[in-house]
């Protein structure tokens, strides 16, 4: 059906071919059910396979009801009902793959796994089919499967063979599509949550990925510290036990190079929806190759140091080092498939224990955790704002129960009206609500005592009320007011005034061929909020006459050298190679001097400052990490609300700071400071982690620099961070309008 064996060198399949394979497999086997859940961002079918014994597939509704009772023990009438659900239920396992489309083993491993389960007659497979209901998502990003496979086929035999395709492999988010598991901005995330997580409540989730080729051959949990503090200890130890058990099984099969308790932490919920919904997450990261082209990695070219282990040395968490050599797509698919099978075997063998643990997690959550607040209180304004509707919509999609106060009440010295929203933290998914509603205090972790900081795997903050500008209060004790039955969140339609009229600004959004996830997020925000724009590629910028077409040009967050030079010319063909270049710089300068507005976000400010010779200085340039470090957190921001860019904003708001700049003004006659960080270093950080905030205290964060008849707006932060920072969207939108 595929025309090749999955894992063959230099062979990939696009999504249409893979769909035909899965449809044929389901038609041929009574162990496989094929279902389309919806359409992707670009309109492709988004599908899932349900794999189990024919008898189980005929009784899916029964097992779904049993599992729903375990997920929310409040629905069970007695301990006998709970015992029945554990005795008669099936372990529900969700395996997802291919979210990062350049990790091409994930395109093919699900096909191999599904075929094995559909055809194998061994005792182990029969046990899996009898005791497990497997939900298999062959790709969380089907659009990217086709983008990458077609690019690979096009470039075979050229210098670009094995390279990433130009641009993003997810229409809006690129690699960040795996950072969307609490904000739910993308349709693929929504389909997975709505159709699988919220319906089936899996006890175990496996997410198939790839990593760099010079480290371990496969990563499995335990995760590195820190673990997000709201994750139930049973889930932490369950992931530790299962990840180590899979490593044990694969080592017994002769596999080498398997690392546990290395590389990846479990801090952010953006990658771990299941940690707050009773399920453990097994991240399986196999070493990559050059897409489907093999690589040779001699032992002495393996990394000399990695997070938590040394790929060249044996250790307790890396018991059998890989000797080096050829590494191919076949190796990747084999490791991924064997790890998935070992997981399913464990789920089947210990079905009753997984179900009992799942029940215990739900029971503890509904009783409430000692030391947790009783509830979060969210005032309801006269008219529900878009931010409030968005935040409550996120909680509702994650099946967090929302109630309202039926009478006015007092909390502390504050009086709250009837209709105020209340999130009581005695419910199955209270941990999800608490993790997103409270400030984060990321631990100060160093590579060694007194040394530089140990980087987190991702960012360190996820406090939605701050990011979205929503007021939330904490109620430590029960409220003296009756509460309503569960309510639906309010609804609101995103939009911003001034962009629908005929005189709306003509916005050009720079779109690099070098992967820039922030550009995709900016497009998503503009599309969602109905901000009209035109994408600008390198050739259009270099061609000039920009002022004839645009009033504003936006440079999303991207490294200065990537903006200037783009993809390497000796590898990539035209028109993808090269960046804005010196010719483009000249045209951008002329655009501004003729009255245009250039808006630069975060790292793109360095490009603007250096190339346009702007009279400002980044005070963090060249500062080592042990003297200032802020890898992704929420800062306090003070605004000059008389400036048009800050129109309608409060005097104090937030800024999403992620390895960005902070500015000193060199020539105040042409520079206006619109926003700055507090002068008191202790007031800089609101959520996350920062070392030595005195480096940015009192420094400028948002500037307007006049150049000729135009201006450059410099954002030293990301005002539209991952589609979440609604509190600072107006700054970006106003910068497109204010002249």
C-alpha positions as CSV (number, residue, x, y, z in Angstrom):
1,X,0.0,0.0,0.0
2,X,2.8,2.5,0.9
3,X,5.1,1.2,-1.9
4,X,8.0,0.7,0.5
5,X,8.7,-0.7,4.0
6,X,8.5,2.0,6.7
7,X,12.0,2.9,7.7
8,X,13.6,2.4,4.2
9,X,16.3,5.0,3.5
10,X,15.1,8.1,1.7
11,X,11.5,7.0,1.6
12,X,8.6,9.1,3.1
13,X,4.9,9.2,2.5
14,X,2.6,12.2,2.3
15,X,-0.5,12.4,4.3
16,X,-2.9,11.3,1.5
17,X,-0.9,8.1,1.1
18,X,-0.8,7.4,4.8
19,X,-4.6,8.0,5.1
20,X,-5.2,5.4,2.4
21,X,-3.0,3.0,4.3
22,X,-4.9,3.4,7.6
23,X,-8.3,3.2,5.8
24,X,-7.2,-0.1,4.2
25,X,-5.9,-1.5,7.5
26,X,-9.2,-0.7,9.2
27,X,-11.2,-2.3,6.4
28,X,-9.1,-5.4,6.5
29,X,-8.9,-5.8,10.3
30,X,-11.7,-6.1,12.9
31,X,-9.2,-4.9,15.5
32,X,-9.0,-1.4,14.0
33,X,-11.5,1.4,13.9
34,X,-10.8,4.5,11.7
35,X,-12.4,7.8,12.5
36,X,-12.0,11.3,11.2
37,X,-12.2,13.8,14.0
38,X,-12.3,17.0,11.9
39,X,-10.2,19.0,9.6
40,X,-6.7,20.5,10.1
41,X,-5.7,24.2,9.8
42,X,-5.2,23.7,6.0
43,X,-8.2,21.4,5.6
44,X,-6.7,17.9,5.7
45,X,-8.5,15.1,7.5
46,X,-7.4,14.8,11.2
47,X,-7.9,11.1,12.2
48,X,-7.6,8.7,15.0
49,X,-7.5,4.9,15.1
50,X,-9.1,2.9,18.0
51,X,-7.3,-0.4,18.3
52,X,-8.5,-3.2,20.6
53,X,-10.1,-6.7,20.5
54,X,-13.2,-7.0,18.3
55,X,-15.2,-7.6,21.4
56,X,-14.0,-4.5,23.1
57,X,-14.6,-2.4,20.0
58,X,-18.2,-3.5,20.0
59,X,-18.6,-2.3,23.6
60,X,-16.7,1.0,23.5
61,X,-19.6,2.9,25.0
62,X,-19.6,0.7,28.0
63,X,-15.9,1.1,28.6
64,X,-16.1,4.8,28.0
65,X,-18.8,5.1,30.8
66,X,-16.7,3.0,33.2
67,X,-13.6,5.2,32.6
68,X,-15.6,8.4,33.0
69,X,-16.6,7.2,36.5
70,X,-13.0,6.6,37.4
71,X,-12.1,10.1,36.0
72,X,-14.7,11.8,38.2
73,X,-15.3,9.6,41.3
74,X,-18.2,12.0,42.4
75,X,-20.3,10.2,39.8
76,X,-19.8,6.8,41.4
77,X,-22.6,6.0,43.9
78,X,-20.5,3.7,46.1
79,X,-17.2,2.0,46.7
80,X,-18.7,-1.1,45.1
81,X,-19.3,0.9,41.9
82,X,-15.6,2.1,42.0
83,X,-14.4,-1.5,42.5
84,X,-16.6,-2.6,39.6
85,X,-15.2,0.1,37.3
86,X,-11.6,-1.0,38.2
87,X,-12.4,-4.7,37.8
88,X,-14.3,-4.4,34.5
89,X,-12.6,-1.4,32.9
90,X,-9.9,-1.3,30.3
91,X,-6.7,0.6,30.4
92,X,-7.1,3.5,28.0
93,X,-3.8,4.5,26.3
94,X,-3.4,7.5,23.9
95,X,-0.4,7.5,21.6
96,X,0.2,10.6,19.6
97,X,2.9,11.1,16.9
98,X,4.2,13.5,14.3
99,X,3.4,16.8,16.0
100,X,6.9,18.0,14.9
101,X,6.8,17.1,11.2
102,X,10.5,17.2,10.6
103,X,10.7,14.3,13.1
104,X,9.8,11.9,10.3
105,X,10.1,8.7,12.2
106,X,6.8,9.8,13.8
107,X,5.2,9.7,10.3
108,X,5.9,6.0,10.0
109,X,6.1,4.4,13.4
110,X,2.3,4.5,13.9
111,X,1.8,2.6,10.7
112,X,4.2,-0.1,11.9
113,X,2.6,-0.3,15.3
114,X,-0.9,-0.4,14.0
115,X,0.0,-3.2,11.5
116,X,1.6,-5.2,14.3
117,X,-1.5,-4.9,16.5
118,X,-3.8,-5.7,13.6
119,X,-2.1,-8.8,12.5
120,X,0.0,-10.3,15.3
121,X,-1.3,-13.4,17.0
122,X,1.2,-13.7,19.9
123,X,0.1,-14.0,23.5
124,X,1.5,-10.5,24.3
125,X,-0.5,-8.9,21.5
126,X,-3.7,-10.8,22.5
127,X,-3.3,-9.5,26.1
128,X,-2.8,-6.0,24.8
129,X,-5.9,-6.2,22.7
130,X,-8.0,-7.7,25.5
131,X,-7.0,-5.3,28.3
132,X,-6.2,-2.1,26.5
133,X,-8.1,0.4,24.4
134,X,-5.5,2.2,22.3
135,X,-6.3,5.6,20.8
136,X,-3.7,6.2,18.1
137,X,-3.3,9.6,16.5
138,X,-0.9,8.9,13.6
139,X,-0.1,12.6,13.2
140,X,-1.0,15.6,15.3
141,X,0.1,17.8,12.4
142,X,-1.0,16.2,9.1
143,X,-0.4,19.4,7.1
144,X,3.3,19.2,8.1
145,X,3.6,15.5,7.0
146,X,2.9,16.6,3.5
147,X,5.0,19.8,3.7
148,X,8.0,17.9,4.9
149,X,7.6,14.8,2.7
150,X,7.2,16.8,-0.5
151,X,10.2,19.1,0.4
152,X,12.3,16.0,1.0
153,X,11.3,14.4,-2.2
154,X,11.9,17.6,-4.1
155,X,15.5,18.0,-2.7
156,X,16.7,14.4,-2.9
157,X,20.1,14.4,-4.5
158,X,20.7,18.1,-4.0
159,X,22.7,20.0,-1.3
160,X,19.3,20.6,0.4
161,X,18.6,16.9,0.9
162,X,17.7,16.2,4.6
163,X,17.2,19.9,5.5
164,X,14.1,21.4,7.1
165,X,11.7,22.9,4.6
166,X,11.8,26.7,4.4
167,X,9.3,28.4,6.6
168,X,7.0,26.7,9.2
169,X,5.8,23.1,9.0
170,X,2.7,24.1,10.9
171,X,0.8,26.9,9.2
172,X,0.8,29.1,12.3
173,X,3.0,27.7,15.0
174,X,5.8,25.5,13.6
175,X,7.6,23.7,16.4
176,X,5.5,25.6,19.0
177,X,2.5,23.4,18.2
178,X,3.6,21.3,21.1
179,X,3.4,24.3,23.4
180,X,-0.4,24.6,22.9
181,X,-1.6,22.1,25.5
182,X,-3.2,24.6,27.8
183,X,-4.0,27.6,25.6
184,X,-5.7,25.4,22.9
185,X,-5.3,28.0,20.2
186,X,-4.9,25.6,17.3
187,X,-7.5,23.5,15.7
188,X,-5.4,20.3,16.0
189,X,-5.0,20.8,19.7
190,X,-8.7,21.4,20.1
191,X,-9.7,18.3,18.1
192,X,-7.4,16.1,20.2
193,X,-8.7,17.6,23.5
194,X,-12.4,17.7,22.6
195,X,-12.6,14.3,20.9
196,X,-10.1,12.1,22.8
197,X,-8.9,13.6,26.1
198,X,-12.2,14.9,27.3
199,X,-14.1,11.8,26.0
200,X,-11.8,9.0,27.0
201,X,-9.7,10.3,29.9
202,X,-6.6,8.1,29.1
203,X,-4.6,6.8,32.0
204,X,-1.4,6.8,29.9
205,X,-0.3,9.0,27.1
206,X,2.7,8.5,24.9
207,X,4.1,11.2,22.7
208,X,6.5,10.1,20.0
209,X,9.3,12.6,19.1
210,X,12.8,12.9,17.9
211,X,15.8,14.7,19.2
212,X,19.4,15.6,18.1
213,X,21.5,12.8,16.6
214,X,24.5,13.3,18.8
215,X,23.0,12.4,22.2
216,X,21.1,9.3,23.4
217,X,19.3,7.0,21.0
218,X,16.1,7.3,23.0
219,X,15.0,9.4,26.0
220,X,12.3,8.1,28.4
221,X,11.1,9.4,31.8
222,X,11.8,10.0,34.6
223,X,12.0,13.7,33.9
224,X,14.5,16.0,35.2
225,X,13.6,18.4,38.0
226,X,11.8,20.6,38.4
227,X,8.4,19.0,38.3
228,X,5.5,21.5,38.2
229,X,4.3,21.5,41.8
230,X,0.6,20.8,41.1
231,X,1.2,17.5,39.5
232,X,-0.1,14.6,41.7
233,X,2.8,12.5,43.1
234,X,1.1,9.4,41.8
235,X,1.5,10.7,38.3
236,X,5.2,11.6,38.9
237,X,6.0,8.1,40.2
238,X,3.8,6.4,37.6
239,X,5.8,8.1,34.8
240,X,9.1,7.2,36.6
241,X,8.1,3.6,36.9
242,X,6.7,3.2,33.3
243,X,9.5,5.1,31.6
244,X,12.1,3.0,33.4
245,X,10.2,-0.2,32.7
246,X,10.2,0.5,29.0
247,X,13.9,1.2,29.1
248,X,14.4,-2.1,31.0
249,X,12.4,-4.0,28.3
250,X,14.3,-2.4,25.4
251,X,17.7,-3.0,27.1
252,X,16.7,-6.7,27.4
253,X,16.1,-6.7,23.6
254,X,19.7,-5.4,23.1
255,X,18.9,-1.8,22.5
256,X,21.6,0.7,23.5
257,X,21.8,4.4,24.1
258,X,18.7,4.7,26.2
259,X,18.7,7.6,28.7
260,X,16.2,8.2,31.5
261,X,16.1,11.2,33.9
262,X,17.8,13.3,31.3
263,X,17.3,16.2,28.9
264,X,13.6,17.1,29.6
265,X,11.9,18.5,32.7
266,X,8.2,18.5,33.5
267,X,7.7,22.1,34.5
268,X,5.3,23.6,32.0
269,X,1.8,22.4,31.4
270,X,2.1,23.7,27.8
271,X,3.5,20.2,26.9
272,X,1.6,18.1,29.4
273,X,-2.2,18.4,29.4
274,X,-2.5,14.9,30.8
275,X,-0.4,15.7,33.9
276,X,-3.5,17.7,35.1
277,X,-6.1,15.2,34.0
278,X,-5.1,12.0,35.8
279,X,-2.8,10.6,33.1
280,X,0.9,10.1,32.9
281,X,2.9,11.4,30.0
282,X,5.6,9.2,28.5
283,X,7.7,11.4,26.2
284,X,9.7,9.2,23.8
285,X,12.5,11.1,22.0
286,X,14.5,9.0,19.5
287,X,17.7,10.3,18.0
288,X,17.0,11.9,14.6
289,X,18.8,11.6,11.2
290,X,18.7,14.0,8.2
291,X,15.0,13.5,7.7
292,X,14.9,10.1,5.9
293,X,18.6,10.2,5.0
294,X,20.9,8.3,7.2
295,X,23.8,9.9,9.2
296,X,27.1,8.6,10.5
297,X,27.9,9.5,14.1
298,X,31.2,8.2,15.2
299,X,31.5,7.7,19.0
300,X,33.9,10.5,19.4
301,X,31.5,12.9,17.7
302,X,28.7,12.2,20.2
303,X,28.1,15.1,22.6
304,X,30.6,15.2,25.4
305,X,27.9,16.5,27.8
306,X,24.1,16.6,27.8
307,X,21.5,17.5,30.3
308,X,21.7,14.9,33.1
309,X,24.1,12.5,31.5
310,X,27.2,12.1,29.2
311,X,26.4,10.3,25.9
312,X,30.0,8.8,26.0
313,X,29.9,7.4,29.5
314,X,27.9,4.7,31.3
315,X,25.9,5.9,34.2
316,X,22.9,4.8,36.3
317,X,20.5,6.6,33.9
318,X,22.4,5.7,30.8
319,X,23.3,2.1,31.4
320,X,24.3,1.0,27.9
321,X,26.0,3.7,25.8
322,X,25.5,3.5,22.0
323,X,28.9,2.7,20.3
324,X,28.3,5.2,17.5
325,X,28.0,4.5,13.8
326,X,25.3,4.6,11.2
327,X,21.9,5.9,12.3
328,X,19.0,5.6,9.9
329,X,15.3,6.1,9.7
330,X,14.9,2.3,10.2
331,X,16.6,2.7,13.6
332,X,14.4,5.5,14.5
333,X,11.2,3.7,13.6
334,X,12.3,0.6,15.3
335,X,13.1,2.3,18.6
336,X,9.9,4.3,18.5
337,X,7.7,1.3,17.7
338,X,9.3,-1.1,20.2
339,X,9.0,1.5,23.0
340,X,5.3,2.0,22.2
341,X,4.7,-1.8,22.2
342,X,6.5,-2.1,25.5
343,X,4.3,0.6,27.0
344,X,1.2,-1.2,25.8
345,X,2.4,-4.5,27.2
346,X,2.9,-2.8,30.6
347,X,-0.5,-1.2,30.4
348,X,-2.1,-4.6,29.8
349,X,-0.1,-6.5,32.4
350,X,-0.9,-4.0,35.1
351,X,-4.3,-2.8,33.9
352,X,-5.9,-3.0,37.3
353,X,-3.1,-1.0,39.0
354,X,-3.3,1.7,36.4
355,X,-7.0,2.0,36.8
356,X,-6.8,2.0,40.6
357,X,-4.1,4.7,40.5
358,X,-6.3,6.7,38.1
359,X,-9.2,6.5,40.5
360,X,-7.0,7.5,43.5
361,X,-5.8,10.6,41.6
362,X,-9.4,11.7,40.9
363,X,-10.5,11.0,44.4
364,X,-7.7,13.1,45.9
365,X,-8.5,15.9,43.6
366,X,-12.2,16.0,44.4
367,X,-11.4,15.9,48.2
368,X,-9.0,18.8,47.8
369,X,-5.4,19.1,48.7
370,X,-4.2,20.3,52.1
371,X,-2.7,23.8,51.8
372,X,-4.5,24.6,48.6
373,X,-6.9,27.5,48.4
374,X,-10.6,26.8,48.5
375,X,-11.3,28.7,45.3
376,X,-10.3,31.3,42.8
377,X,-12.7,34.3,42.4
378,X,-13.0,36.1,39.1
379,X,-15.0,39.3,39.1
380,X,-17.4,39.7,36.3
381,X,-17.3,43.2,34.6
382,X,-20.4,44.8,33.3
383,X,-19.6,43.4,29.9
384,X,-17.5,40.2,29.6
385,X,-14.2,41.1,28.0
386,X,-12.5,39.0,25.3
387,X,-9.7,38.2,27.7
388,X,-12.1,36.9,30.4
389,X,-14.0,34.9,27.8
390,X,-10.7,33.4,26.5
391,X,-9.4,32.5,29.9
392,X,-12.6,30.9,31.1
393,X,-13.0,29.2,27.7
394,X,-9.6,27.5,28.3
395,X,-10.7,26.3,31.7
396,X,-14.0,25.0,30.3
397,X,-12.3,23.2,27.5
398,X,-10.1,21.4,30.0
399,X,-13.3,20.3,31.9
400,X,-12.7,22.6,34.8
401,X,-16.1,23.4,36.5
402,X,-17.0,27.1,36.6
403,X,-19.7,28.4,38.9
404,X,-21.1,31.8,39.8
405,X,-22.0,33.4,43.1
406,X,-25.7,33.6,43.6
407,X,-25.5,36.4,46.1
408,X,-23.0,39.3,46.8
409,X,-20.2,38.4,49.2
410,X,-17.1,39.8,50.8
411,X,-13.6,38.4,50.4
412,X,-11.1,40.2,52.6
413,X,-11.9,43.9,52.2
414,X,-13.4,43.5,48.7
415,X,-17.1,43.2,47.9
416,X,-18.0,41.0,45.0
417,X,-21.3,41.1,43.2
418,X,-23.6,38.2,42.5
419,X,-22.6,36.6,39.2
420,X,-18.9,36.6,40.1
421,X,-17.2,33.5,38.7
422,X,-15.9,31.0,41.2
423,X,-13.5,28.1,40.5
424,X,-13.6,25.7,43.5
425,X,-10.5,23.6,43.8
426,X,-12.3,20.4,44.9
427,X,-12.9,18.9,41.5
428,X,-11.1,16.4,39.2
429,X,-9.0,18.9,37.3
430,X,-8.4,21.5,40.0
431,X,-4.6,21.1,39.4
432,X,-5.1,22.5,35.8
433,X,-6.9,25.5,37.1
434,X,-4.5,26.2,40.0
435,X,-1.4,25.8,37.7
436,X,-2.7,28.4,35.3
437,X,-4.2,30.8,37.8
438,X,-1.4,31.2,40.3
439,X,2.0,32.9,39.8
440,X,5.0,30.6,39.2
441,X,8.1,30.6,41.3
442,X,10.6,28.7,39.3
443,X,13.4,27.3,41.5
444,X,16.9,28.9,41.2
445,X,18.8,25.9,39.6
446,X,22.5,26.1,38.7
447,X,24.7,23.8,36.7
448,X,26.9,23.6,39.9
449,X,26.8,25.5,43.2
450,X,27.5,29.1,42.5
451,X,27.7,28.5,38.8
452,X,25.6,29.7,35.8
453,X,21.9,28.9,35.6
454,X,20.7,25.5,34.4
455,X,18.3,26.4,31.5
456,X,14.7,25.1,31.7
457,X,13.6,23.0,28.8
458,X,11.0,25.6,27.9
459,X,9.8,28.8,29.6
460,X,9.1,29.3,33.3
461,X,5.7,31.0,33.6
462,X,2.2,30.3,32.5
463,X,0.0,32.6,34.7
464,X,-3.0,33.3,32.5
465,X,-4.6,36.1,34.5
466,X,-1.4,38.1,34.2
467,X,-0.9,37.3,30.5
468,X,-4.5,38.1,29.7
469,X,-5.1,41.1,32.1
470,X,-7.8,39.4,34.1
471,X,-8.3,40.1,37.8
472,X,-8.3,37.0,40.0
473,X,-8.5,36.7,43.8
474,X,-7.7,33.8,46.0
475,X,-10.2,32.5,48.6
476,X,-8.3,30.5,51.1
477,X,-11.5,29.3,52.9
478,X,-15.0,28.5,51.7
479,X,-17.1,31.4,50.6
480,X,-20.2,32.6,52.5
481,X,-22.4,32.6,49.5
482,X,-24.4,29.9,47.6
483,X,-22.9,28.9,44.2
484,X,-24.7,28.1,41.0
485,X,-24.7,24.9,39.1
486,X,-21.9,24.7,36.5
487,X,-22.1,27.4,34.0
488,X,-20.7,27.9,30.4
489,X,-18.1,30.5,29.9
490,X,-19.0,33.8,28.2
491,X,-18.4,34.2,24.5
492,X,-16.8,37.1,22.8
493,X,-15.6,37.8,19.2
494,X,-12.0,39.1,18.9
495,X,-11.6,42.3,17.1
496,X,-9.9,45.7,17.5
497,X,-11.2,49.1,16.4
498,X,-9.6,51.0,13.5
499,X,-8.8,48.1,11.2
500,X,-12.1,47.7,9.4
501,X,-12.3,51.1,7.9
502,X,-11.1,52.1,4.4
503,X,-8.3,54.2,6.0
504,X,-7.0,51.2,8.0
505,X,-3.2,51.0,8.0
506,X,-1.6,48.9,5.3
507,X,0.4,46.3,7.3
508,X,3.2,44.3,5.9
509,X,4.3,41.3,8.0
510,X,7.8,40.0,7.3
511,X,7.9,36.3,6.7
512,X,11.3,34.7,6.7
513,X,12.1,31.4,4.9
514,X,14.3,30.7,8.0
515,X,11.9,29.2,10.6
516,X,10.5,31.9,12.8
517,X,7.7,30.7,15.0
518,X,6.9,34.2,16.3
519,X,6.0,35.2,12.7
520,X,3.4,32.3,12.6
521,X,2.0,33.4,16.0
522,X,1.7,36.9,14.7
523,X,-0.2,35.8,11.7
524,X,-2.5,33.7,13.9
525,X,-3.1,36.8,16.2
526,X,-3.8,39.0,13.2
527,X,-6.1,36.5,11.5
528,X,-8.0,35.8,14.8
529,X,-8.4,39.5,15.6
530,X,-9.2,40.5,12.0
531,X,-6.1,42.6,11.5
532,X,-5.5,42.9,7.7
533,X,-2.0,42.4,6.6
534,X,0.2,41.2,3.7
535,X,3.1,38.8,4.1
536,X,6.4,40.1,2.9
537,X,9.2,37.7,1.8
538,X,12.8,38.7,1.2
539,X,12.5,39.4,-2.5
540,X,9.7,41.9,-1.9
541,X,11.6,43.7,0.8
542,X,14.7,43.9,-1.4
543,X,12.7,45.1,-4.4
544,X,11.9,48.3,-2.5
545,X,9.2,51.0,-3.0
546,X,7.7,49.7,0.3
547,X,6.1,53.0,1.2
548,X,4.0,52.9,-1.9
549,X,2.4,49.6,-0.6
550,X,2.6,49.8,3.2
551,X,2.2,52.1,6.1
552,X,3.7,49.6,8.6
553,X,6.2,46.8,8.4
554,X,6.4,44.3,11.3
555,X,9.5,42.3,12.0
556,X,8.5,39.4,14.3
557,X,10.9,38.0,17.0
558,X,13.8,36.5,15.1
559,X,17.6,36.5,15.5
560,X,19.3,39.5,13.8
561,X,21.6,37.3,11.7
562,X,18.7,35.1,10.5
563,X,16.9,38.3,9.4
564,X,19.9,39.6,7.6
565,X,21.3,36.4,6.0
566,X,18.4,34.0,6.0
567,X,19.0,30.4,4.9
568,X,22.4,29.5,3.6
569,X,22.9,30.0,-0.1
570,X,25.2,27.0,-0.6
571,X,22.4,24.7,0.6
572,X,19.0,26.1,-0.2
573,X,17.8,26.9,-3.8
574,X,16.2,30.2,-4.9
575,X,14.1,31.9,-3.8
576,X,14.6,30.5,-0.2
577,X,18.3,31.3,0.3
578,X,19.5,34.6,1.7
579,X,17.6,37.0,4.0
580,X,16.7,40.7,3.9
581,X,20.3,41.4,3.0
582,X,22.0,44.8,2.7
583,X,19.7,45.7,-0.2
584,X,16.7,45.0,2.0
585,X,18.2,47.0,4.9
586,X,18.6,50.0,2.6
587,X,15.0,49.7,1.4
588,X,13.7,49.4,5.0
589,X,15.6,52.5,6.0
590,X,14.2,54.4,3.1
591,X,10.7,53.2,4.0
592,X,11.0,54.7,7.5
593,X,12.6,57.9,6.3
594,X,9.7,58.4,3.9
595,X,7.2,58.2,6.7
596,X,6.7,54.5,7.3
597,X,6.6,52.7,10.7
598,X,8.8,49.7,11.3
599,X,7.8,47.6,14.3
600,X,10.4,45.2,15.7
601,X,9.7,42.5,18.3
602,X,12.1,41.1,20.9
603,X,15.3,39.8,19.1
604,X,14.4,41.6,15.9
605,X,15.1,44.9,17.7
606,X,18.8,44.1,17.5
607,X,18.5,43.9,13.7
608,X,16.7,47.3,13.7
609,X,19.1,49.0,16.0
610,X,22.3,47.7,14.3
611,X,21.2,48.0,10.7
612,X,19.4,51.3,11.0
613,X,22.0,52.8,13.4
614,X,19.4,53.8,16.0
615,X,20.5,55.9,19.0
616,X,19.6,53.3,21.7
617,X,21.7,50.7,23.5
618,X,20.8,47.2,24.6
619,X,22.2,47.1,28.2
620,X,22.0,43.3,28.2
621,X,24.3,42.9,25.1
622,X,27.1,40.5,26.0
623,X,26.0,40.0,29.6
624,X,26.6,36.4,30.6
625,X,23.9,34.2,32.0
626,X,25.2,34.2,35.5
627,X,24.9,38.0,35.6
628,X,21.4,38.2,34.1
629,X,19.1,35.4,33.1
630,X,15.4,35.4,32.2
631,X,14.5,32.5,29.9
632,X,10.7,33.2,29.7
633,X,8.7,34.9,32.4
634,X,6.3,37.7,33.2
635,X,7.7,41.1,34.1
636,X,5.9,44.1,35.4
637,X,5.8,47.0,32.9
638,X,5.1,50.7,33.5
639,X,3.6,52.6,30.6
640,X,3.4,56.2,29.5
641,X,-0.3,56.2,28.8
642,X,-0.2,59.6,27.1
643,X,1.6,58.0,24.2
644,X,-0.6,56.8,21.3
645,X,1.0,53.3,21.4
646,X,-0.2,52.9,25.1
647,X,-3.7,54.3,24.3
648,X,-6.4,52.7,26.5
649,X,-3.8,50.7,28.6
650,X,-3.4,50.9,32.4
651,X,-0.3,52.5,33.7
652,X,0.9,49.1,34.9
653,X,0.7,45.9,32.9
654,X,3.0,43.0,32.1
655,X,5.6,42.1,29.5
656,X,6.5,38.6,28.4
657,X,10.3,38.7,28.7
658,X,12.2,35.9,27.0
659,X,15.9,36.4,26.6
660,X,15.2,39.8,25.2
661,X,16.8,43.2,25.3
662,X,16.4,46.2,27.7
663,X,17.3,49.7,26.5
664,X,19.2,52.8,27.4
665,X,18.4,55.9,25.3
666,X,21.5,57.5,23.7
667,X,19.7,60.5,22.1
668,X,16.5,61.5,23.9
669,X,15.7,64.2,21.2
670,X,14.6,61.4,18.8
671,X,13.6,58.7,21.2
672,X,10.4,58.4,23.3
673,X,10.2,55.8,26.1
674,X,6.7,54.3,26.1
675,X,7.3,51.5,28.6
676,X,10.0,50.6,31.2
677,X,10.5,48.1,33.9
678,X,10.2,49.2,37.6
679,X,13.2,50.9,39.2
680,X,12.9,48.6,42.2
681,X,14.5,45.2,41.2
682,X,12.3,43.3,43.6
683,X,9.2,44.4,41.6
684,X,10.4,43.4,38.1
685,X,9.3,39.7,38.2
686,X,5.7,38.8,38.5
687,X,5.9,35.1,37.5
688,X,8.6,32.7,36.5
689,X,12.4,33.2,37.0
690,X,14.9,35.9,36.7
691,X,18.4,36.2,38.0
692,X,19.8,39.7,38.9
693,X,16.8,41.8,37.9
694,X,18.7,44.9,38.8
695,X,20.2,44.7,35.3
696,X,16.8,45.7,33.8
697,X,15.3,47.7,36.7
698,X,14.3,51.1,35.4
699,X,15.4,50.3,31.8
700,X,13.3,51.0,28.8
701,X,11.3,48.1,27.4
702,X,9.2,49.8,24.7
703,X,10.6,52.7,22.6
704,X,9.6,54.9,19.7
705,X,12.6,56.1,17.7
706,X,12.1,58.8,15.1
707,X,14.0,58.4,11.8
708,X,13.4,60.9,9.0
709,X,9.7,61.3,8.6
710,X,8.9,57.9,10.1
711,X,9.6,55.9,13.2
712,X,10.7,52.6,14.6
713,X,8.9,51.0,17.4
714,X,11.1,48.7,19.5
715,X,9.4,46.0,21.6
716,X,11.9,44.5,24.0
717,X,9.4,41.7,24.7
718,X,6.9,39.6,22.9
719,X,3.5,41.4,23.0
720,X,1.6,38.5,21.4
721,X,3.4,35.6,23.1
722,X,2.1,32.3,21.8
723,X,-1.3,33.8,21.3
724,X,-1.7,34.2,25.1
725,X,-0.6,37.7,26.2
726,X,-3.9,39.4,25.4
727,X,-3.0,42.0,28.0
728,X,-0.4,43.5,25.7
729,X,-2.1,43.0,22.3
730,X,-3.3,46.6,22.4
731,X,0.3,47.8,22.4
732,X,1.0,45.9,19.2
733,X,-2.2,46.9,17.5
734,X,-1.8,50.6,18.5
735,X,1.7,50.6,17.1
736,X,0.3,49.7,13.8
737,X,-2.1,52.6,13.9
738,X,-0.5,55.5,15.8
739,X,1.2,58.0,13.6
